[in-house]
Amino acid sequence: MAREFSRTDRVSQQVHKEIASILNQEFKHQAPDLCMVTVSGVEISRDLAHAKVYVTFLEMDEEKVKASMALLEEGKSFVRGLLSRRVRMRNTPALKFIQDRSITEGMRISNIVSQVTREEEAKRSANSDTNADNHTDAGHASDDNKPAE
């Protein structure tokens, strides 16, 4: 019977869980200026030597996000050390933090779609009011043009 998940998938899930915990608990004391960070995913190489850690920030200010990314880069050896104590592996993977913009980009697109939908709805309601007025006027004019029976 084949395994549902590969070893790298299982290790990725465990590393993801532990790094999220480390960033929101221990690392927060190390870097108090760090914005609220969420680990959105972890990709580990097949040899388990390297891990790409995808993070998102709740902060919308680009300068604060850049500063937080710099803090993560500076503190990645600290995070790796804590990770090595929590996850039993022969070698703890080298960490590379990457900003995941998919969530913020998705929110931006959703806001644009909502705005366009509201504008279209406003146009439709304005047009229906105008058409109702024109239709009533046109109805009276057409009654005058009907031949008498």
C-alpha positions as CSV (number, residue, x, y, z in Angstrom):
1,M,0.0,0.0,0.0
2,A,1.4,3.4,-1.0
3,R,1.9,6.2,1.5
4,E,-0.5,9.1,1.2
5,F,2.2,11.7,1.9
6,S,5.9,11.6,1.2
7,R,8.5,12.1,3.9
8,T,9.2,15.6,2.7
9,D,5.5,16.5,3.0
10,R,5.3,15.2,6.5
11,V,8.5,17.0,7.5
12,S,7.2,20.2,5.8
13,Q,4.0,20.1,7.9
14,Q,5.9,19.6,11.1
15,V,8.4,22.3,10.3
16,H,5.5,24.6,9.3
17,K,3.7,24.1,12.7
18,E,6.9,24.5,14.7
19,I,8.1,27.7,12.9
20,A,4.7,29.3,13.3
21,S,4.8,28.6,17.0
22,I,8.4,29.9,17.3
23,L,7.6,33.1,15.4
24,N,4.5,33.9,17.4
25,Q,6.0,33.0,20.8
26,E,9.7,32.9,21.3
27,F,10.9,35.1,18.4
28,K,8.4,37.8,19.3
29,H,10.4,38.4,22.5
30,Q,13.6,38.5,20.4
31,A,12.2,41.0,17.9
32,P,9.4,43.1,19.4
33,D,9.1,45.3,16.3
34,L,8.1,42.3,14.2
35,C,4.6,42.7,12.7
36,M,2.0,40.1,13.2
37,V,3.3,37.2,11.0
38,T,1.6,34.1,9.7
39,V,3.5,31.1,8.2
40,S,1.5,30.3,5.0
41,G,3.6,27.4,3.8
42,V,6.9,25.6,4.0
43,E,8.6,23.9,1.1
44,I,11.5,21.5,2.0
45,S,14.0,20.2,-0.5
46,R,14.1,16.5,-1.2
47,D,17.4,16.2,0.8
48,L,15.8,18.1,3.7
49,A,18.7,20.5,3.7
50,H,16.8,23.7,2.7
51,A,13.4,25.1,3.6
52,K,11.5,28.0,2.0
53,V,9.3,29.5,4.6
54,Y,6.5,31.6,3.1
55,V,5.2,34.3,5.5
56,T,2.4,36.8,5.3
57,F,1.9,39.9,7.4
58,L,-1.3,41.5,8.6
59,E,0.4,44.9,8.4
60,M,-0.4,46.8,5.1
61,D,2.4,49.4,5.5
62,E,5.1,48.3,3.0
63,E,7.9,49.9,5.1
64,K,6.9,47.9,8.2
65,V,6.7,44.7,6.2
66,K,10.2,45.3,4.8
67,A,11.5,45.9,8.3
68,S,9.8,42.7,9.5
69,M,11.3,40.7,6.6
70,A,14.8,42.1,7.6
71,L,14.2,41.0,11.2
72,L,13.3,37.5,10.0
73,E,16.4,37.3,7.9
74,E,18.6,38.5,10.8
75,G,17.0,36.1,13.2
76,K,16.8,33.0,11.0
77,S,19.7,31.3,12.8
78,F,17.9,31.8,16.2
79,V,14.7,30.3,14.7
80,R,16.7,27.4,13.2
81,G,18.3,26.7,16.6
82,L,14.9,26.5,18.3
83,L,13.6,24.4,15.4
84,S,16.5,21.9,15.9
85,R,15.5,21.4,19.5
86,R,11.8,20.8,18.6
87,V,12.1,18.6,15.6
88,R,14.4,15.6,15.7
89,M,16.2,15.5,12.4
90,R,19.8,14.6,11.5
91,N,20.3,18.0,10.0
92,T,18.0,21.0,10.5
93,P,17.2,22.7,7.2
94,A,18.6,26.1,6.3
95,L,15.8,28.6,6.4
96,K,14.9,31.1,3.7
97,F,12.0,33.4,4.5
98,I,9.9,34.6,1.5
99,Q,7.1,37.0,1.7
100,D,3.9,35.4,0.4
101,R,1.9,38.2,-1.4
102,S,-0.9,35.9,-2.6
103,I,-3.2,36.7,0.4
104,T,-2.7,40.5,0.2
105,E,-3.0,40.3,-3.6
106,G,-6.2,38.3,-3.3
107,M,-7.6,40.9,-0.9
108,R,-6.7,43.7,-3.3
109,I,-8.4,41.9,-6.2
110,S,-11.5,41.1,-4.0
111,N,-11.8,44.8,-3.1
112,I,-11.6,45.9,-6.7
113,V,-14.3,43.3,-7.7
114,S,-16.5,44.6,-4.8
115,Q,-16.0,48.2,-5.9
116,V,-16.9,47.4,-9.5
117,T,-19.9,45.4,-8.5
118,R,-21.2,48.3,-6.4
119,E,-20.6,50.7,-9.2
120,E,-22.5,48.5,-11.7
121,E,-25.3,48.1,-9.2
122,A,-25.6,51.8,-8.8
123,K,-25.6,52.3,-12.6
124,R,-28.3,49.7,-13.0
125,S,-30.5,51.2,-10.4
126,A,-30.0,54.7,-11.9
127,N,-30.8,53.3,-15.4
128,S,-33.9,51.5,-14.1
129,D,-35.1,54.7,-12.5
130,T,-34.5,56.6,-15.8
131,N,-36.1,53.8,-17.9
132,A,-39.1,53.7,-15.6
133,D,-39.6,57.4,-16.1
134,N,-39.1,57.2,-19.9
135,H,-41.4,54.1,-20.1
136,T,-44.2,55.9,-18.3
137,D,-43.9,58.9,-20.6
138,A,-43.7,56.7,-23.7
139,G,-46.8,54.8,-22.5
140,H,-48.9,58.0,-22.5
141,A,-47.6,59.1,-25.8
142,S,-48.4,55.8,-27.5
143,D,-52.0,55.9,-26.1
144,D,-52.5,59.2,-28.0
145,N,-51.3,57.7,-31.3
146,K,-53.7,54.7,-31.2
147,P,-56.5,54.7,-33.7
148,A,-60.0,54.9,-32.2
149,E,-61.9,51.7,-32.3
